[in-house]
Structures are given as structure tokens and as C-alpha cells.
Amino acid sequence: MKIIREINEIRRICRDKKSLGFVPTMGALHKGHLSLVETLQKDCYPIVMSIFVNPKQFGKNEDFAKYPRDLEIDIKLAEEAKVDMLFIPSEEDLYPDDYRTYIDVEELSDKLCGKSRKGHFKGVTTIVLKLFNLIKPKVAAFGWKDAQQGIILKQMVKDLNLDVEIRMCDILRDSDGLALSSRNNYLSNEERKNALSISQALQLSSKMFASGVRDFSVIKKKLVEHFNSFSNTNIEYIEAFRIENLQETDFLEKGVIIAIAAKVGKTRLIDNWRIGE
């Protein structure tokens, strides 16, 4: 595996690679990230992974400073996953002192997570576009756990006529059902037990849908009751929306996602269930 830190070098090496696959990450790698690599290896070569904790997608009082970082372990995991190139740029190179340009996907970025994380998706779209411009991937892989992010990036690609496919990959979970996330590292043993309330709520949604319930307000009421039985867990939102445009809906059918954001202690976690998944 080749480790690249310089912008000019990654641009030079990736130039004219017609089937390049790309996995952008903020490090703190887990099996979810590595599954994205495995998915792309089926039809892409080479595979480039980036590691960059992007300051532009963190709010003033968010966890940028304490976000988990262990580059030595990340390099080992990327190598074991047979990543071909690992791009580790510096903040100074990507955001020099005179940096002034941002990408903002209107409307979609203000919903759901965008309500409480003002400017978050503007930071995401900006860094992803910068990385796309440097690496020129044929396919870039993202996980469905961050469904809103993937939908916004698809809109950006469409609107800006970018020549890249956004490939969304299934959520990976631990054996207890908790969706894999770098932020799970923050959870104490007791908090992790409470965090299971999120995946359990989605399982309850699935069971109710399978039993014939199509009115989301009925399911949402049950989910709120479910969360009330857990301590130190605060719901930020429980919403149902359409995949194609993030439009909220009360009628559940294929093409709709039920999404949850909640704080367990001080840790904000998200998860979702795609109807028909």
C-alpha cells in the first residue's frame, strides 16, 4: 500500500486511472469502512482511501478536538483490507489561510441532521468535491448509515455534472445490533447498553410495518414510548422521509427511510431503516 500525503502527488498518480474506486473517511476505521473497500474491489482498481478529519463539518461546540484518531491502527487496517493507496492530506494543504470557497446543496442540507448541525453538510460537500477533483474516481463508496449525506452527495454530483458514481452500501452492525460508528468509541459500557435503544426502535418499526402499519405517526408514538424506558438517552428526531428528495412523509412504503438521531450521554448517534431493506 502506498501512502501519499501531498496533493500534487495524489493528483499525478490518479490521473488517467479509468476504474479508480474511492473511499473517503475521517479515520478511526472500523469494519463498516472496510466493507466499502471490499465492495469497490469487485469492479474497481486501484482503490484509494483518504483519511482526513475535516474541520469544516464540525460545529463550534462539536467534537472535532476529541474525534478519535489513531493513524497507526488506521494504516494497519487499510493495508490489511488491501487498499492500494492511502491519501492523508494536511489541513494546511486542503484549507490554506486564504480559503474562501464552499459548496452548499440547498434545502436538503437544512433538514434532519442539518437542523441541529448548521453548516455540517456544507463542510461535507466541500471536502468531498475537493477530494473528487484531486482523485477523479469512477466510483466513490459511502454507507447508508449516513443516508442524508449520501442523498446530498448524489444531488451535488447530479447538479454539478460530475463524472463519478456514488455507491451506497449497507449498514454494518455489531452482534448486538448497534450500527458501527467511530463515535461508538465514546460510549461507556452503560451508555452502550442504552445506545441499543436506537437499533431496537428500528427493529420495532420493521415489525410494525410487517404487521401492516403504514401510518408513521402510529409507529413514531410507539418509538417515543420505547425510548422513554431508557435512561440518559435523548431523542433529537425520529422522522420518515423519501429517499429521492428527503421529503418527510407519514405514509410508509418502499423508498421511505425511518431515521433516528439521539444523544446517549454526550454522544450523538444516528441510524436508520430503509423500508424494503
ChimeraX commands (.cxc) that place a marker at each C-alpha (Angstrom):
marker #1 position 0.00,0.00,0.00 radius 0.5
marker #1 position 1.34,3.39,-1.00 radius 0.5
marker #1 position 0.86,6.25,1.50 radius 0.5
marker #1 position 0.52,9.67,-0.11 radius 0.5
marker #1 position 0.43,12.99,1.72 radius 0.5
marker #1 position 0.98,15.58,-0.99 radius 0.5
marker #1 position -1.81,16.98,-3.16 radius 0.5
marker #1 position 0.29,17.16,-6.30 radius 0.5
marker #1 position 1.41,13.54,-5.90 radius 0.5
marker #1 position -2.10,12.11,-5.47 radius 0.5
marker #1 position -3.29,14.13,-8.47 radius 0.5
marker #1 position -0.39,12.86,-10.59 radius 0.5
marker #1 position -0.75,9.21,-9.58 radius 0.5
marker #1 position -4.53,9.09,-10.03 radius 0.5
marker #1 position -4.54,10.84,-13.37 radius 0.5
marker #1 position -6.00,8.65,-16.15 radius 0.5
marker #1 position -6.98,5.79,-13.82 radius 0.5
marker #1 position -10.23,4.89,-15.55 radius 0.5
marker #1 position -11.70,2.48,-12.98 radius 0.5
marker #1 position -10.49,4.00,-9.71 radius 0.5
marker #1 position -12.56,3.37,-6.58 radius 0.5
marker #1 position -12.53,5.84,-3.71 radius 0.5
marker #1 position -13.45,5.58,-0.01 radius 0.5
marker #1 position -13.28,8.92,1.82 radius 0.5
marker #1 position -13.04,8.61,5.62 radius 0.5
marker #1 position -12.15,10.56,8.73 radius 0.5
marker #1 position -10.14,7.65,10.07 radius 0.5
marker #1 position -10.98,5.73,13.26 radius 0.5
marker #1 position -11.57,2.90,10.81 radius 0.5
marker #1 position -13.93,0.02,11.56 radius 0.5
marker #1 position -15.47,-2.88,9.64 radius 0.5
marker #1 position -18.02,-0.55,8.06 radius 0.5
marker #1 position -15.28,1.42,6.31 radius 0.5
marker #1 position -13.51,-1.76,5.28 radius 0.5
marker #1 position -16.72,-3.19,3.81 radius 0.5
marker #1 position -16.82,-0.18,1.47 radius 0.5
marker #1 position -13.36,-1.12,0.25 radius 0.5
marker #1 position -14.43,-4.73,-0.29 radius 0.5
marker #1 position -17.49,-3.60,-2.27 radius 0.5
marker #1 position -15.39,-1.48,-4.63 radius 0.5
marker #1 position -12.75,-4.15,-5.14 radius 0.5
marker #1 position -15.28,-6.19,-7.12 radius 0.5
marker #1 position -15.14,-3.81,-10.08 radius 0.5
marker #1 position -12.66,-1.00,-9.35 radius 0.5
marker #1 position -8.88,-0.69,-9.43 radius 0.5
marker #1 position -6.95,0.87,-7.84 radius 0.5
marker #1 position -8.71,1.57,-4.53 radius 0.5
marker #1 position -7.87,4.87,-2.87 radius 0.5
marker #1 position -8.86,5.62,0.70 radius 0.5
marker #1 position -8.47,9.06,2.26 radius 0.5
marker #1 position -8.13,9.88,5.95 radius 0.5
marker #1 position -8.87,13.47,6.88 radius 0.5
marker #1 position -10.74,14.77,9.92 radius 0.5
marker #1 position -12.46,17.65,8.19 radius 0.5
marker #1 position -12.77,20.69,10.48 radius 0.5
marker #1 position -15.30,22.35,8.18 radius 0.5
marker #1 position -18.03,19.81,9.01 radius 0.5
marker #1 position -17.81,20.27,12.78 radius 0.5
marker #1 position -19.77,22.97,14.57 radius 0.5
marker #1 position -18.35,25.30,17.20 radius 0.5
marker #1 position -19.31,23.10,20.14 radius 0.5
marker #1 position -18.90,19.72,18.45 radius 0.5
marker #1 position -16.27,17.04,18.92 radius 0.5
marker #1 position -13.56,17.98,16.39 radius 0.5
marker #1 position -10.79,18.16,19.01 radius 0.5
marker #1 position -11.65,14.81,20.61 radius 0.5
marker #1 position -12.71,12.94,17.47 radius 0.5
marker #1 position -10.95,9.53,17.67 radius 0.5
marker #1 position -7.62,9.48,15.86 radius 0.5
marker #1 position -5.16,6.60,15.68 radius 0.5
marker #1 position -3.30,6.79,12.40 radius 0.5
marker #1 position -1.04,3.82,13.15 radius 0.5
marker #1 position -4.01,1.49,13.58 radius 0.5
marker #1 position -5.80,3.01,10.58 radius 0.5
marker #1 position -2.80,2.40,8.32 radius 0.5
marker #1 position -2.61,-1.23,9.51 radius 0.5
marker #1 position -6.33,-1.81,8.87 radius 0.5
marker #1 position -6.21,-0.18,5.43 radius 0.5
marker #1 position -3.22,-2.32,4.50 radius 0.5
marker #1 position -4.97,-5.50,5.67 radius 0.5
marker #1 position -8.00,-4.54,3.56 radius 0.5
marker #1 position -5.69,-4.31,0.53 radius 0.5
marker #1 position -6.22,-0.61,-0.08 radius 0.5
marker #1 position -3.86,0.36,-2.90 radius 0.5
marker #1 position -3.30,4.00,-1.95 radius 0.5
marker #1 position -3.91,5.80,1.33 radius 0.5
marker #1 position -4.19,9.58,0.98 radius 0.5
marker #1 position -3.51,11.50,4.22 radius 0.5
marker #1 position -3.51,15.24,3.38 radius 0.5
marker #1 position -2.83,18.03,5.85 radius 0.5
marker #1 position -5.37,20.65,6.86 radius 0.5
marker #1 position -2.98,23.36,5.68 radius 0.5
marker #1 position -2.89,21.91,2.17 radius 0.5
marker #1 position -6.64,21.48,1.84 radius 0.5
marker #1 position -7.61,24.71,3.59 radius 0.5
marker #1 position -4.87,27.32,3.20 radius 0.5
marker #1 position -5.21,30.63,5.05 radius 0.5
marker #1 position -6.91,32.36,2.11 radius 0.5
marker #1 position -9.53,29.60,1.55 radius 0.5
marker #1 position -12.98,31.05,0.72 radius 0.5
marker #1 position -14.97,28.60,-1.45 radius 0.5
marker #1 position -17.75,26.29,-0.23 radius 0.5
marker #1 position -20.38,24.02,-1.77 radius 0.5
marker #1 position -23.89,24.14,-0.34 radius 0.5
marker #1 position -26.72,21.87,-1.54 radius 0.5
marker #1 position -29.76,23.99,-0.72 radius 0.5
marker #1 position -32.84,22.67,1.11 radius 0.5
marker #1 position -31.52,19.12,1.51 radius 0.5
marker #1 position -28.79,20.32,3.88 radius 0.5
marker #1 position -31.19,22.06,6.27 radius 0.5
marker #1 position -33.33,19.03,7.13 radius 0.5
marker #1 position -32.89,16.25,9.72 radius 0.5
marker #1 position -29.28,16.40,10.96 radius 0.5
marker #1 position -28.88,19.77,9.25 radius 0.5
marker #1 position -31.32,21.37,11.70 radius 0.5
marker #1 position -29.01,20.89,14.68 radius 0.5
marker #1 position -25.69,20.79,12.82 radius 0.5
marker #1 position -25.72,24.09,10.98 radius 0.5
marker #1 position -23.11,24.14,8.21 radius 0.5
marker #1 position -22.25,20.47,8.64 radius 0.5
marker #1 position -23.27,19.36,5.18 radius 0.5
marker #1 position -21.68,22.41,3.57 radius 0.5
marker #1 position -18.42,21.16,5.07 radius 0.5
marker #1 position -19.08,17.61,3.85 radius 0.5
marker #1 position -19.90,18.58,0.27 radius 0.5
marker #1 position -16.96,20.97,0.08 radius 0.5
marker #1 position -14.36,18.41,1.18 radius 0.5
marker #1 position -15.85,15.61,-0.91 radius 0.5
marker #1 position -15.82,17.77,-4.03 radius 0.5
marker #1 position -12.20,18.76,-3.35 radius 0.5
marker #1 position -11.23,15.10,-2.97 radius 0.5
marker #1 position -13.15,14.15,-6.12 radius 0.5
marker #1 position -11.27,16.83,-8.04 radius 0.5
marker #1 position -7.92,15.52,-6.81 radius 0.5
marker #1 position -8.56,11.77,-7.16 radius 0.5
marker #1 position -11.02,11.63,-10.10 radius 0.5
marker #1 position -12.72,8.39,-9.01 radius 0.5
marker #1 position -15.03,6.38,-11.21 radius 0.5
marker #1 position -16.93,5.21,-8.12 radius 0.5
marker #1 position -17.00,6.54,-4.55 radius 0.5
marker #1 position -18.50,4.44,-1.76 radius 0.5
marker #1 position -20.48,5.70,1.22 radius 0.5
marker #1 position -22.57,3.94,3.86 radius 0.5
marker #1 position -26.33,4.05,4.24 radius 0.5
marker #1 position -25.94,4.85,7.95 radius 0.5
marker #1 position -25.29,8.41,6.80 radius 0.5
marker #1 position -28.28,8.32,4.47 radius 0.5
marker #1 position -28.81,12.09,4.36 radius 0.5
marker #1 position -25.16,12.62,3.49 radius 0.5
marker #1 position -25.35,10.14,0.62 radius 0.5
marker #1 position -28.54,11.71,-0.77 radius 0.5
marker #1 position -26.98,15.18,-0.61 radius 0.5
marker #1 position -23.81,13.99,-2.35 radius 0.5
marker #1 position -25.86,12.35,-5.10 radius 0.5
marker #1 position -27.62,15.68,-5.63 radius 0.5
marker #1 position -24.28,17.50,-5.76 radius 0.5
marker #1 position -22.96,15.05,-8.36 radius 0.5
marker #1 position -26.10,15.49,-10.45 radius 0.5
marker #1 position -26.22,19.29,-10.19 radius 0.5
marker #1 position -22.52,19.80,-10.96 radius 0.5
marker #1 position -22.40,17.16,-13.73 radius 0.5
marker #1 position -19.62,15.26,-12.01 radius 0.5
marker #1 position -18.39,12.11,-13.70 radius 0.5
marker #1 position -18.50,9.85,-10.63 radius 0.5
marker #1 position -20.92,7.23,-9.33 radius 0.5
marker #1 position -21.98,7.49,-5.68 radius 0.5
marker #1 position -22.40,3.91,-4.46 radius 0.5
marker #1 position -24.36,3.47,-1.23 radius 0.5
marker #1 position -23.53,0.38,0.83 radius 0.5
marker #1 position -25.47,-1.40,3.57 radius 0.5
marker #1 position -25.15,-0.55,7.25 radius 0.5
marker #1 position -22.89,-2.90,9.18 radius 0.5
marker #1 position -23.76,-3.70,12.79 radius 0.5
marker #1 position -22.11,-5.28,15.79 radius 0.5
marker #1 position -23.54,-8.58,17.02 radius 0.5
marker #1 position -25.78,-6.68,19.47 radius 0.5
marker #1 position -27.31,-4.65,16.62 radius 0.5
marker #1 position -25.56,-1.32,17.20 radius 0.5
marker #1 position -24.66,0.32,13.91 radius 0.5
marker #1 position -20.89,0.62,13.50 radius 0.5
marker #1 position -19.65,4.16,14.03 radius 0.5
marker #1 position -16.35,5.76,15.00 radius 0.5
marker #1 position -18.27,7.63,17.72 radius 0.5
marker #1 position -19.17,4.34,19.42 radius 0.5
marker #1 position -15.67,4.65,20.92 radius 0.5
marker #1 position -17.03,7.40,23.18 radius 0.5
marker #1 position -19.59,5.15,24.86 radius 0.5
marker #1 position -19.14,3.69,28.33 radius 0.5
marker #1 position -20.42,0.16,28.94 radius 0.5
marker #1 position -23.65,1.51,30.40 radius 0.5
marker #1 position -24.08,4.03,27.59 radius 0.5
marker #1 position -23.60,1.31,25.00 radius 0.5
marker #1 position -26.49,-0.63,26.54 radius 0.5
marker #1 position -28.66,2.48,26.26 radius 0.5
marker #1 position -27.46,3.08,22.69 radius 0.5
marker #1 position -29.07,-0.21,21.70 radius 0.5
marker #1 position -32.40,1.60,22.13 radius 0.5
marker #1 position -31.83,3.09,18.65 radius 0.5
marker #1 position -31.43,-0.13,16.67 radius 0.5
marker #1 position -34.16,-1.74,18.76 radius 0.5
marker #1 position -36.50,1.12,17.82 radius 0.5
marker #1 position -35.80,0.49,14.15 radius 0.5
marker #1 position -36.45,-3.23,14.61 radius 0.5
marker #1 position -39.77,-2.30,16.23 radius 0.5
marker #1 position -40.55,-0.11,13.20 radius 0.5
marker #1 position -39.82,-3.04,10.89 radius 0.5
marker #1 position -42.08,-5.38,12.86 radius 0.5
marker #1 position -44.94,-2.88,12.91 radius 0.5
marker #1 position -44.59,-2.28,9.17 radius 0.5
marker #1 position -44.56,-6.04,8.54 radius 0.5
marker #1 position -47.77,-6.33,10.57 radius 0.5
marker #1 position -49.46,-3.88,8.22 radius 0.5
marker #1 position -48.98,-0.47,9.87 radius 0.5
marker #1 position -48.43,2.23,7.23 radius 0.5
marker #1 position -49.17,5.36,9.29 radius 0.5
marker #1 position -45.83,6.69,10.50 radius 0.5
marker #1 position -47.44,8.72,13.30 radius 0.5
marker #1 position -48.60,5.45,14.88 radius 0.5
marker #1 position -45.08,3.99,14.73 radius 0.5
marker #1 position -43.48,7.21,15.95 radius 0.5
marker #1 position -45.69,7.25,19.04 radius 0.5
marker #1 position -44.57,3.69,19.88 radius 0.5
marker #1 position -40.92,4.60,19.34 radius 0.5
marker #1 position -41.15,7.56,21.70 radius 0.5
marker #1 position -42.63,5.25,24.35 radius 0.5
marker #1 position -39.79,2.83,23.68 radius 0.5
marker #1 position -37.11,5.49,24.20 radius 0.5
marker #1 position -38.75,6.69,27.42 radius 0.5
marker #1 position -37.82,3.36,29.01 radius 0.5
marker #1 position -34.10,4.07,28.59 radius 0.5
marker #1 position -32.07,6.37,30.82 radius 0.5
marker #1 position -29.64,9.05,29.66 radius 0.5
marker #1 position -30.97,8.82,26.08 radius 0.5
marker #1 position -32.46,11.91,24.44 radius 0.5
marker #1 position -34.17,11.85,21.05 radius 0.5
marker #1 position -33.19,14.57,18.61 radius 0.5
marker #1 position -35.51,13.35,15.87 radius 0.5
marker #1 position -37.49,10.37,14.63 radius 0.5
marker #1 position -38.52,11.01,11.03 radius 0.5
marker #1 position -39.69,9.22,7.91 radius 0.5
marker #1 position -38.62,10.64,4.56 radius 0.5
marker #1 position -38.42,9.73,0.89 radius 0.5
marker #1 position -35.03,8.66,-0.41 radius 0.5
marker #1 position -35.17,10.71,-3.60 radius 0.5
marker #1 position -35.67,14.14,-2.00 radius 0.5
marker #1 position -35.66,13.87,1.82 radius 0.5
marker #1 position -39.31,14.90,1.83 radius 0.5
marker #1 position -40.98,13.97,5.12 radius 0.5
marker #1 position -43.92,11.60,4.82 radius 0.5
marker #1 position -46.49,9.94,7.06 radius 0.5
marker #1 position -47.19,7.09,4.63 radius 0.5
marker #1 position -44.75,4.22,4.77 radius 0.5
marker #1 position -43.86,2.32,1.62 radius 0.5
marker #1 position -40.79,1.16,-0.28 radius 0.5
marker #1 position -38.48,4.10,-0.95 radius 0.5
marker #1 position -39.02,5.60,2.51 radius 0.5
marker #1 position -36.44,5.70,5.31 radius 0.5
marker #1 position -37.16,5.87,9.03 radius 0.5
marker #1 position -34.25,7.73,10.61 radius 0.5
marker #1 position -33.32,8.39,14.22 radius 0.5
marker #1 position -30.83,10.74,15.83 radius 0.5
marker #1 position -30.34,10.59,19.59 radius 0.5
marker #1 position -27.83,11.55,22.22 radius 0.5
marker #1 position -26.67,8.82,24.55 radius 0.5
marker #1 position -24.91,10.67,27.31 radius 0.5
marker #1 position -22.91,13.24,25.36 radius 0.5
marker #1 position -22.55,11.09,22.23 radius 0.5
marker #1 position -24.76,11.83,19.24 radius 0.5
marker #1 position -25.64,8.72,17.23 radius 0.5
marker #1 position -27.68,8.20,14.07 radius 0.5
marker #1 position -29.22,5.13,12.49 radius 0.5
marker #1 position -31.97,4.30,10.00 radius 0.5
marker #1 position -34.01,1.59,8.35 radius 0.5
marker #1 position -34.84,1.63,4.65 radius 0.5
marker #1 position -38.25,0.13,4.03 radius 0.5
marker #1 position -37.72,-2.90,1.80 radius 0.5
marker #1 position -34.15,-3.35,3.05 radius 0.5
marker link #1:1,2 radius 0.2
marker link #1:2,3 radius 0.2
marker link #1:3,4 radius 0.2
marker link #1:4,5 radius 0.2
marker link #1:5,6 radius 0.2
marker link #1:6,7 radius 0.2
marker link #1:7,8 radius 0.2
marker link #1:8,9 radius 0.2
marker link #1:9,10 radius 0.2
marker link #1:10,11 radius 0.2
marker link #1:11,12 radius 0.2
marker link #1:12,13 radius 0.2
marker link #1:13,14 radius 0.2
marker link #1:14,15 radius 0.2
marker link #1:15,16 radius 0.2
marker link #1:16,17 radius 0.2
marker link #1:17,18 radius 0.2
marker link #1:18,19 radius 0.2
marker link #1:19,20 radius 0.2
marker link #1:20,21 radius 0.2
marker link #1:21,22 radius 0.2
marker link #1:22,23 radius 0.2
marker link #1:23,24 radius 0.2
marker link #1:24,25 radius 0.2
marker link #1:25,26 radius 0.2
marker link #1:26,27 radius 0.2
marker link #1:27,28 radius 0.2
marker link #1:28,29 radius 0.2
marker link #1:29,30 radius 0.2
marker link #1:30,31 radius 0.2
marker link #1:31,32 radius 0.2
marker link #1:32,33 radius 0.2
marker link #1:33,34 radius 0.2
marker link #1:34,35 radius 0.2
marker link #1:35,36 radius 0.2
marker link #1:36,37 radius 0.2
marker link #1:37,38 radius 0.2
marker link #1:38,39 radius 0.2
marker link #1:39,40 radius 0.2
marker link #1:40,41 radius 0.2
marker link #1:41,42 radius 0.2
marker link #1:42,43 radius 0.2
marker link #1:43,44 radius 0.2
marker link #1:44,45 radius 0.2
marker link #1:45,46 radius 0.2
marker link #1:46,47 radius 0.2
marker link #1:47,48 radius 0.2
marker link #1:48,49 radius 0.2
marker link #1:49,50 radius 0.2
marker link #1:50,51 radius 0.2
marker link #1:51,52 radius 0.2
marker link #1:52,53 radius 0.2
marker link #1:53,54 radius 0.2
marker link #1:54,55 radius 0.2
marker link #1:55,56 radius 0.2
marker link #1:56,57 radius 0.2
marker link #1:57,58 radius 0.2
marker link #1:58,59 radius 0.2
marker link #1:59,60 radius 0.2
marker link #1:60,61 radius 0.2
marker link #1:61,62 radius 0.2
marker link #1:62,63 radius 0.2
marker link #1:63,64 radius 0.2
marker link #1:64,65 radius 0.2
marker link #1:65,66 radius 0.2
marker link #1:66,67 radius 0.2
marker link #1:67,68 radius 0.2
marker link #1:68,69 radius 0.2
marker link #1:69,70 radius 0.2
marker link #1:70,71 radius 0.2
marker link #1:71,72 radius 0.2
marker link #1:72,73 radius 0.2
marker link #1:73,74 radius 0.2
marker link #1:74,75 radius 0.2
marker link #1:75,76 radius 0.2
marker link #1:76,77 radius 0.2
marker link #1:77,78 radius 0.2
marker link #1:78,79 radius 0.2
marker link #1:79,80 radius 0.2
marker link #1:80,81 radius 0.2
marker link #1:81,82 radius 0.2
marker link #1:82,83 radius 0.2
marker link #1:83,84 radius 0.2
marker link #1:84,85 radius 0.2
marker link #1:85,86 radius 0.2
marker link #1:86,87 radius 0.2
marker link #1:87,88 radius 0.2
marker link #1:88,89 radius 0.2
marker link #1:89,90 radius 0.2
marker link #1:90,91 radius 0.2
marker link #1:91,92 radius 0.2
marker link #1:92,93 radius 0.2
marker link #1:93,94 radius 0.2
marker link #1:94,95 radius 0.2
marker link #1:95,96 radius 0.2
marker link #1:96,97 radius 0.2
marker link #1:97,98 radius 0.2
marker link #1:98,99 radius 0.2
marker link #1:99,100 radius 0.2
marker link #1:100,101 radius 0.2
marker link #1:101,102 radius 0.2
marker link #1:102,103 radius 0.2
marker link #1:103,104 radius 0.2
marker link #1:104,105 radius 0.2
marker link #1:105,106 radius 0.2
marker link #1:106,107 radius 0.2
marker link #1:107,108 radius 0.2
marker link #1:108,109 radius 0.2
marker link #1:109,110 radius 0.2
marker link #1:110,111 radius 0.2
marker link #1:111,112 radius 0.2
marker link #1:112,113 radius 0.2
marker link #1:113,114 radius 0.2
marker link #1:114,115 radius 0.2
marker link #1:115,116 radius 0.2
marker link #1:116,117 radius 0.2
marker link #1:117,118 radius 0.2
marker link #1:118,119 radius 0.2
marker link #1:119,120 radius 0.2
marker link #1:120,121 radius 0.2
marker link #1:121,122 radius 0.2
marker link #1:122,123 radius 0.2
marker link #1:123,124 radius 0.2
marker link #1:124,125 radius 0.2
marker link #1:125,126 radius 0.2
marker link #1:126,127 radius 0.2
marker link #1:127,128 radius 0.2
marker link #1:128,129 radius 0.2
marker link #1:129,130 radius 0.2
marker link #1:130,131 radius 0.2
marker link #1:131,132 radius 0.2
marker link #1:132,133 radius 0.2
marker link #1:133,134 radius 0.2
marker link #1:134,135 radius 0.2
marker link #1:135,136 radius 0.2
marker link #1:136,137 radius 0.2
marker link #1:137,138 radius 0.2
marker link #1:138,139 radius 0.2
marker link #1:139,140 radius 0.2
marker link #1:140,141 radius 0.2
marker link #1:141,142 radius 0.2
marker link #1:142,143 radius 0.2
marker link #1:143,144 radius 0.2
marker link #1:144,145 radius 0.2
marker link #1:145,146 radius 0.2
marker link #1:146,147 radius 0.2
marker link #1:147,148 radius 0.2
marker link #1:148,149 radius 0.2
marker link #1:149,150 radius 0.2
marker link #1:150,151 radius 0.2
marker link #1:151,152 radius 0.2
marker link #1:152,153 radius 0.2
marker link #1:153,154 radius 0.2
marker link #1:154,155 radius 0.2
marker link #1:155,156 radius 0.2
marker link #1:156,157 radius 0.2
marker link #1:157,158 radius 0.2
marker link #1:158,159 radius 0.2
marker link #1:159,160 radius 0.2
marker link #1:160,161 radius 0.2
marker link #1:161,162 radius 0.2
marker link #1:162,163 radius 0.2
marker link #1:163,164 radius 0.2
marker link #1:164,165 radius 0.2
marker link #1:165,166 radius 0.2
marker link #1:166,167 radius 0.2
marker link #1:167,168 radius 0.2
marker link #1:168,169 radius 0.2
marker link #1:169,170 radius 0.2
marker link #1:170,171 radius 0.2
marker link #1:171,172 radius 0.2
marker link #1:172,173 radius 0.2
marker link #1:173,174 radius 0.2
marker link #1:174,175 radius 0.2
marker link #1:175,176 radius 0.2
marker link #1:176,177 radius 0.2
marker link #1:177,178 radius 0.2
marker link #1:178,179 radius 0.2
marker link #1:179,180 radius 0.2
marker link #1:180,181 radius 0.2
marker link #1:181,182 radius 0.2
marker link #1:182,183 radius 0.2
marker link #1:183,184 radius 0.2
marker link #1:184,185 radius 0.2
marker link #1:185,186 radius 0.2
marker link #1:186,187 radius 0.2
marker link #1:187,188 radius 0.2
marker link #1:188,189 radius 0.2
marker link #1:189,190 radius 0.2
marker link #1:190,191 radius 0.2
marker link #1:191,192 radius 0.2
marker link #1:192,193 radius 0.2
marker link #1:193,194 radius 0.2
marker link #1:194,195 radius 0.2
marker link #1:195,196 radius 0.2
marker link #1:196,197 radius 0.2
marker link #1:197,198 radius 0.2
marker link #1:198,199 radius 0.2
marker link #1:199,200 radius 0.2
marker link #1:200,201 radius 0.2
marker link #1:201,202 radius 0.2
marker link #1:202,203 radius 0.2
marker link #1:203,204 radius 0.2
marker link #1:204,205 radius 0.2
marker link #1:205,206 radius 0.2
marker link #1:206,207 radius 0.2
marker link #1:207,208 radius 0.2
marker link #1:208,209 radius 0.2
marker link #1:209,210 radius 0.2
marker link #1:210,211 radius 0.2
marker link #1:211,212 radius 0.2
marker link #1:212,213 radius 0.2
marker link #1:213,214 radius 0.2
marker link #1:214,215 radius 0.2
marker link #1:215,216 radius 0.2
marker link #1:216,217 radius 0.2
marker link #1:217,218 radius 0.2
marker link #1:218,219 radius 0.2
marker link #1:219,220 radius 0.2
marker link #1:220,221 radius 0.2
marker link #1:221,222 radius 0.2
marker link #1:222,223 radius 0.2
marker link #1:223,224 radius 0.2
marker link #1:224,225 radius 0.2
marker link #1:225,226 radius 0.2
marker link #1:226,227 radius 0.2
marker link #1:227,228 radius 0.2
marker link #1:228,229 radius 0.2
marker link #1:229,230 radius 0.2
marker link #1:230,231 radius 0.2
marker link #1:231,232 radius 0.2
marker link #1:232,233 radius 0.2
marker link #1:233,234 radius 0.2
marker link #1:234,235 radius 0.2
marker link #1:235,236 radius 0.2
marker link #1:236,237 radius 0.2
marker link #1:237,238 radius 0.2
marker link #1:238,239 radius 0.2
marker link #1:239,240 radius 0.2
marker link #1:240,241 radius 0.2
marker link #1:241,242 radius 0.2
marker link #1:242,243 radius 0.2
marker link #1:243,244 radius 0.2
marker link #1:244,245 radius 0.2
marker link #1:245,246 radius 0.2
marker link #1:246,247 radius 0.2
marker link #1:247,248 radius 0.2
marker link #1:248,249 radius 0.2
marker link #1:249,250 radius 0.2
marker link #1:250,251 radius 0.2
marker link #1:251,252 radius 0.2
marker link #1:252,253 radius 0.2
marker link #1:253,254 radius 0.2
marker link #1:254,255 radius 0.2
marker link #1:255,256 radius 0.2
marker link #1:256,257 radius 0.2
marker link #1:257,258 radius 0.2
marker link #1:258,259 radius 0.2
marker link #1:259,260 radius 0.2
marker link #1:260,261 radius 0.2
marker link #1:261,262 radius 0.2
marker link #1:262,263 radius 0.2
marker link #1:263,264 radius 0.2
marker link #1:264,265 radius 0.2
marker link #1:265,266 radius 0.2
marker link #1:266,267 radius 0.2
marker link #1:267,268 radius 0.2
marker link #1:268,269 radius 0.2
marker link #1:269,270 radius 0.2
marker link #1:270,271 radius 0.2
marker link #1:271,272 radius 0.2
marker link #1:272,273 radius 0.2
marker link #1:273,274 radius 0.2
marker link #1:274,275 radius 0.2
marker link #1:275,276 radius 0.2
marker link #1:276,277 radius 0.2
view
